[in-house]
Amino acid sequence: MAQAIRRAVIPAAGIGSRLLPLTKAIPKEMLPVGDRPVIEHTVRELVASGITDITIVVSGGKDLIQQHFRPNPALIDQLHAENKHAYAKAVADVVELARAGHITYLDQQGPYGNGTPVLNASRGSGDEPMLVLWPDDVFVAKVPRAQQLIAAYEKTGCPVLALMPMDRENSRRYGVPEVNEDLGDGLLRISSLVEKPEPGSAPSDFAAIGGYVVTAAIIEELEAITRRWEQHQTGEIYLTDAINTYAAKRAVYGQVIAGRWYDTGNPTDYLVAQFASALAHPEYGPVLRDLVENGDEGPSGDSSRERASTAADGLRSV
């Protein structure tokens, strides 16, 4: 029987270079999608999937992440005193979310690369498997992406990668798995992951996206890669390299995620995520559709900007 997954790591030490200058002072993880920062979407997904131990790996300049999840009883009391009870509840809900996920923070130490924060967060975890989710991603799905990954791990007892179907002309943007076997229900056995192949040489029509179940054996591979780096101190430490080394000897699986993926790590996709979130909102959606259909002046003659401002007064979580 596969060991239960209760731990997760969110690597949040990156500088968000693709979103500069927006991320010069604001961590990319704190940029809003809807009325929540993007990292809160990730934390909510993990808690909804039964994760009770979340480590966020940070670097300098990321204090806003901690402030967002930190208790602020004075603010809650002030909002209640001003009869802003809905806002007080929204603030309290974030604190409760952090408590349910037992969020801890860890400063990144070691060489560059996305494998380093995973290795940092694995200290003291023994042989427990853990989830790795990037804070750039927002998934809209009936079953949370994290829960789908956990289910795949429970079936296989092996490392699992989150996959999505892709058009081959986009293969240069992703890691693309080589598929050995289709087990049904989106579960695929894979033998390797090719980073950003040319469309003509892409080994499949799937892209690896931000989500992994990492086992103790993957951590051992990361440790070995890091030891080699310490001898030569060249290159970066990549989780993909550890997975490929492991997959050459043992089984690795991919789970095709049922749902819609929004990558908020670059300007275009970030705007798409914002727009999609607003369209799904019961108050903002009609305003935006009216703006697209009728321009700045709606059919009733009132300004769309004014109606957007009115809608904002009734802010509700999406």
Residue pairs with C-beta under 8 A, 6 or more apart in sequence:
1 157
2 129
2 153
2 154
2 155
2 156
2 157
3 127
3 128
3 129
3 157
5 50
5 51
5 128
5 129
5 130
5 131
5 150
5 153
5 213
6 50
6 51
6 52
6 53
6 128
7 51
7 53
7 54
7 55
7 125
7 128
7 129
7 130
7 131
8 46
8 51
8 53
8 54
8 55
8 130
8 131
8 132
8 133
8 146
9 54
9 55
9 56
9 57
9 117
9 118
9 121
9 122
9 130
9 131
9 132
9 133
10 39
10 42
10 43
10 46
10 54
10 55
10 56
10 57
10 132
10 133
10 134
10 135
11 57
11 108
11 114
11 117
11 118
11 132
11 134
11 135
12 27
12 29
12 39
12 56
12 57
12 58
12 62
12 65
12 135
13 57
13 58
13 59
13 62
13 108
13 117
14 28
14 59
15 23
15 59
16 22
16 23
16 27
16 28
16 265
17 23
18 265
18 266
18 267
19 28
19 31
19 265
19 266
19 267
19 270
22 28
22 31
23 31
26 64
27 61
27 62
27 64
27 65
28 38
28 135
28 136
28 264
28 265
29 37
29 38
29 39
29 62
29 65
29 135
30 37
30 38
30 39
30 64
30 65
30 68
31 37
31 38
31 264
31 270
32 38
32 274
33 41
33 138
33 262
33 264
33 270
33 273
33 274
33 277
34 274
34 277
34 278
34 281
34 317
34 318
35 315
35 316
35 317
35 318
36 44
36 317
36 318
37 68
38 135
38 136
38 138
38 264
38 273
39 56
39 65
39 68
39 135
40 68
40 94
40 97
41 138
42 133
42 134
42 135
42 137
42 138
43 54
43 69
43 97
43 98
43 101
43 103
44 97
45 133
45 139
45 144
45 145
45 146
46 54
46 101
46 131
46 133
46 146
47 54
47 97
47 100
47 101
48 144
48 146
48 147
49 131
49 144
49 146
49 147
49 150
50 147
50 150
51 101
51 131
51 146
52 100
52 101
52 102
53 101
53 102
53 104
54 101
54 102
54 103
54 104
55 103
55 104
55 105
55 106
55 121
56 65
56 103
56 104
56 105
56 106
57 105
57 106
57 107
57 108
57 117
57 120
57 121
58 65
58 66
58 105
58 106
58 107
58 108
59 107
59 108
65 105
66 105
68 94
69 94
69 95
69 97
69 98
69 103
70 95
70 98
71 95
72 91
72 95
75 91
76 88
76 91
76 92
79 85
79 87
79 88
79 91
80 88
90 317
106 117
106 120
106 121
108 116
108 117
108 120
109 116
109 120
110 116
110 119
110 120
110 226
110 237
111 226
111 229
111 233
111 236
111 237
112 236
112 237
113 235
113 236
113 237
113 238
114 237
114 238
114 239
115 222
115 225
115 226
115 236
115 237
115 238
115 239
115 241
115 242
116 226
116 237
118 132
118 214
118 219
118 222
118 239
119 219
119 222
119 223
119 226
119 237
121 130
122 130
122 214
122 219
122 222
125 216
125 219
126 216
127 215
127 216
128 216
129 153
129 213
129 214
129 215
129 216
130 213
130 214
131 146
131 149
131 150
131 211
131 212
131 213
131 214
132 211
132 212
132 213
132 214
132 239
133 145
133 146
133 210
133 211
133 212
134 210
134 211
134 265
136 210
136 263
136 264
136 265
137 209
137 210
137 211
137 261
137 262
137 263
137 264
138 261
138 262
138 264
138 273
138 277
139 145
139 257
139 259
139 260
139 261
139 262
140 259
140 260
140 262
140 276
140 280
141 148
141 257
141 258
141 259
141 260
142 258
142 259
143 258
143 259
145 162
145 211
145 257
145 259
146 211
148 162
148 255
148 257
148 258
149 160
149 162
149 211
149 212
149 213
149 255
149 257
150 213
151 255
152 160
152 187
152 213
152 253
152 255
153 159
153 160
153 213
155 187
156 187
156 251
156 253
158 215
158 250
158 251
158 252
158 253
159 212
159 213
159 214
159 215
159 217
159 218
159 243
159 246
159 252
159 253
160 212
160 213
160 252
160 253
160 254
160 255
161 177
161 190
161 193
161 208
161 211
161 212
161 243
161 252
161 253
161 254
161 255
162 208
162 209
162 210
162 211
162 212
162 254
162 255
162 257
163 177
163 186
163 188
163 206
163 207
163 208
163 209
163 254
163 255
163 256
163 257
164 206
164 207
164 209
164 256
164 257
164 261
165 205
165 206
165 207
165 256
166 174
166 176
166 205
166 206
166 207
167 205
168 199
168 202
168 205
169 199
170 207
171 196
171 197
171 198
171 199
171 202
171 207
172 196
172 197
172 198
172 199
173 196
173 207
174 196
174 207
174 208
174 209
175 193
175 194
175 195
175 196
175 207
175 208
175 240
176 193
176 194
176 196
176 197
176 202
176 203
176 204
176 206
176 207
176 208
177 188
177 190
177 192
177 193
177 194
177 203
177 204
177 206
177 208
177 254
178 190
178 191
178 192
178 193
178 194
178 203
178 204
179 188
179 189
179 190
179 191
179 203
179 204
179 206
179 254
180 188
180 189
180 190
180 191
181 188
181 189
182 188
183 189
183 253
186 255
186 256
186 257
186 258
187 253
187 254
187 255
187 256
188 206
188 253
188 254
188 255
188 256
189 251
189 252
189 253
189 254
190 247
190 252
190 253
190 254
191 247
191 248
191 252
192 203
192 244
192 247
192 248
193 208
193 240
193 243
193 244
193 247
194 201
194 202
194 203
195 240
197 203
206 254
206 256
208 240
208 254
209 257
209 261
209 263
210 263
211 257
212 239
212 243
214 239
217 246
217 250
218 239
218 242
218 243
218 246
221 241
221 242
221 243
221 245
221 246
222 237
222 239
222 242
224 245
225 237
225 241
225 242
225 245
226 237
229 235
229 237
243 252
246 252
260 276
262 269
262 272
262 273
262 276
263 269
263 273
264 270
264 273
275 288
277 318
278 284
278 285
278 288
278 318
279 285
279 288
279 289
280 318
281 316
281 318
282 316
283 311
283 314
283 316
284 308
284 311
284 312
287 304
287 307
287 308
287 311
290 298
290 299
290 304
290 307
291 298
291 304
291 308
294 304
295 304
296 303
296 304
296 305
297 303
297 304
298 304
298 307
